[in-house]
Amino acid sequence: MAALWRLAPRLLTLRICRSIGHKTDELLKNELVQRHIKRVIDEQKCISSRLESGQVPESDRRGLNLRLVEVSKIVKAFEKTQLAFRELTEIQTLIHNTRAEDQQMLLLLREEHEELIRRTEKLNKELIETLVPADDLDSRSVILEVAAGRTTGGDICQQFTREIFDMYQGFASYKHWDFELFNYTPADYGGVHHAAVRISGGSVYRWLKFEGGTHRVQRIPEVGLSSRMQRIHTGTMTVIVLPQPRDVDIHIASKDLRIDTFRSRGAGGQSVNTTDSAVRIVHLPTGASELVSRYRCV
């Protein structure tokens, strides 16, 4: 019984892994998914054929090459899953045909069978990831903020906020991302009121975009009356994840602007309201405007 109890966590993990693997296998066998994969394979063949023909205009070649890279990832992932599935089928056939007396061979085959099952499940997940359309923001850096709850929890909120912040810092180090600290407001007893960082690197937003939200913690405080009485307190903290915008070139045509000049309001010091020293610029397509009237125009 004791030995079985020690194995319980391992058996539970194995059951969860097999359940996830079974669901991914069912998803990939779905008729719509199979039809989509077939369309992608046909598209790859069509694009490759067009590019090899040499009859594609130079203006279209770049777009076709980019699309070829995208669909090739899906095709390669699909081919890997098919190869792993064939190997798994072969092993299952060998196990079925091996005599029960050959225990050593059966043991080796079953070990390889378990390894192939894990490999197939991993490849299935990778294929599903390639099938999901990429978000345009996935490659962006992010501004990440953590803030302790203000209304409940007290010290445990601040300590929990510090633990979450340390977790993100450790994950950024593991992923070899840059972790630039903007603000860090420490609290009593080793906690944090608020912290803000910029995290930059490969596909940062893709990994962190679902982290935003309010998180709850329940624990016994380390100090104070509740600590001595072993009372459980509930607290919250908030995570904010914002993708970083990229620098863009904005061109505004002169014909889209209307510039008005008029006299500024005020006491009149240094001719502020005796000349047309106020300037208003209006962007005609959007109606946006900007007014400057504090300083005298020369």
N, C-alpha and C positions, 0 to 999 in steps of 0.2 A: 504493500500500500504506500509506504514511504517513497519507494522508487517511482511509483506512478505519479505521486504528488509532485516530485521534482521534475517529471517530464511534462506536467500539465501545461506550463507556459509554451514549451516548444510545440506541443501538439496543437495548441490554440493558434499559434502563429502559422503552422503548416495548414490548418483548416482555413484560415483567413486568406492565405496566399492562393490556395486551390480555388476558393470561392471567387476571388478576383480574377484569377486566370480563366475560370469557367465563364465569367461574364464577358471578358474581353474576347474570348473565343466565339461566344454567341453573337456578339456585336459584329465581328468580322465576317460571320457567316450570313448576316442579314442580306437579303436580296438587294436592297437599295445600296448598301455599302459595296457589295460585289460589283454592282452595275457601275458605280462611280469609279472604282479601281480600274475596271475594264476601259472606261472612257479615258482615264488618265494614261493608261498604257497605249491606247490607240493614238492619243494626242502626242505622246512622246515620239512614237514612230513617224507620225505625220510631220512634226517639226524637224526631226532629224533628217527626214527625206528632203524637205524643202531646203534646209541649210546646205546639205550635201550637193544639191542640184546646181548651186551657184547662181540661181535665177532670182534670188531674193534681193530687192532694193536695199541699198545701204541704210536707208532711213528705217527699215523694218527689222534689220538684222539684229540690232541691239535688243529690242523688245523680245524677239524670238529666242535669243540666247538666254535672257533672264528667265523667260517662261520655261525653257528647257531645263535649266538648273532646278527650278521648283518641282516640275513633274518628275525629274530624274530621281529626286530624293524619295518620292513616294514609291516609284517603281523599284528602286534598289531595296527599300525597306520591305516591300511586298515579296520580292524574290528571296530575301533572307528568310522570311517566315515560311515560304513554300519549301525551301531547302531543309529547314529545321523540321518541318512537318513530315517530309519524306524520310528523313533520318529516323524520326520517332516511329514512323510506321514500320520501317525495316527492323528496328530493335524489338518492337512488339511482336513482329512475325518470328524473329529469332527466339524470343522467350517462349512463344507458343510451341515452336518446333523442337525446343531443347528438352531432352529427357529429364524426368524428375530426379533420376539418380545422379545426374551431373550437377551436384550442388554448387561446386566452385564456379562453374560457368554461369549458372543461374544467378549467383550472387553478383558476379561482375556485370552481367547484362542488366540486372535490376538497378544497380548503382548508376550505370550509364543511362538507363531509362529515366531515373529521377533527375539526373543532370540535364537531360534533353527536355524534360517537362519544364524545368525552371528556365532554361534558355528560350524555349518556345514562348512561354508567358512573357518574358522580357521583350522578345522581338515583337510580339503582338502589341504590347503597350507602346513600343517605339513606332510601330506602324500607325496606330491610332493617333499618336501625337503629330505625325507628319500629315495625316489626313485633315486635322483641324486647321482651318485657315489662320494664318498668322495675323496678329493685331499689328497695325501700323506703328503703334507706340511701343511694341515689345522691346525694341533695341534701345530705347531711351534710358538715360540716367534718371534718378528719382530724388526728390526731396522727401525725407522720411522724418516724421515727428512722433514723439511719444509724450503723453501728458497724463499725469495722475488725476484721478477723480477728485472733485472739489467738495462734494456733498457728503460722501460716506467713506468709511474705511480708514481715513487718516494715514497712520504710518504704514499699514500694510499695502495701501494703494501705491505709496511712494516706493516702497521696497519692491513691490511687484513690477512697477514701471522700470526700475533700475535693472531687474532681472531680464525683462523683455528687451530693453535696450542692449544689454550685454549679449543677449542671444543674437540679435541682428548684427552686432559688431563681430561676433564670432563667425556667423554665417558669411559675412562679407569677406572676412579674412580667409575662410575656407574656399570661397569662390574667386579669390585673388582680385577683389574689387577695391577701388579707392574709397576710403571712408573719411570724408571731410566734415569735421565738427563745426557747426555754426553756433549752437547754444547748448549750454549744459547748466541747469540750475539745480544744485544739490539740495537735498532735504536733510532733516535730522535723522539720526540712526541709520545712515548709509543709503537713504532712498534718493529719488530724483523727482522733482516737481515737473520739469519739462526739459526735453532735449530735442534738438533738430540737427540733422546731418544731410549732406549730399552724398549719395552713393552712385558711383559711376563705374562702368565696366561693360562686359558683354551680356546683353539681354537682361539687364537688371530689372526693368519694369515687368518683363515676362515672369520673372520669379516672384516678385513682390506685389503685383497688382491686386491680389486678393487678400492681402494682409490687413488692409484698412478696416477699422471698425472698433467697437467697444468690447473689451475683454473683462471677464469677471473673475475674482479670486476669493476664495474662502479659506481662512486660516486663523490660527491663534496668534495674536500679536506677541512680539518678542519682549516687550517691556510694558509696564503699567499694570493697573488692577486686573484687566482682562487676561493678561498673561498669567498672573498668579492664580486667577480663578478658572483658567483654562476655558475661556469663552471664545467661541468662534465668531469672527467678524467677517463681514462681506464688503468688498470694495471693487472698484472698477478702474480701468485705465483705457486710454484711447490711442489708437495708432492711425496716423494719416499718411497716405502714400500718394504723392503727386508726380506725374511724369514731367521731366524737364523739357521745355520747348527748345527747339533748335533755332539758331540765328537764320533769318531769312532776308533776302533782298526784296525791298518793297519799292516799286516804281509808281510814282504818281505823275500823271500827265498834267502839264500846265493848263490845258483846256478844261480840266476837271476842277480847277480851283477858282474861286472868286475872292479877290482881296479888296476889303473895304477899309478906308481911312476916315477918321472923324475925331472930333475934339474930346479929350478925356475929361472926366468929371473930377472935381477936387477943388482945393483951396486956391490953386493957381500959382503955386511956388515954382519959380524957374520956368515960366511959360508952359506949365503942364497942361493948361486948358485954354491957351491962346493960339495954339497951332493944332493941325491935324496929327496929333501924336498918338492916337489910339489906332491899333491895327487889328482887324478881324479877318481870319482866313477861313473860308467855308469850302468843304469838299462836296461838290455838287451831287455826285452819285449817291452819297450816303447821308448828306445833311450834317455831318460832323463839323464842328467849328471850334476855333481856338481864338481867344481874345487876349491881347497884351495892351495894357494902358497905364502901367505903373511908372514907366520911365519916359522921359522926353525923347522923341525921335530927333536925330541930328539931320 
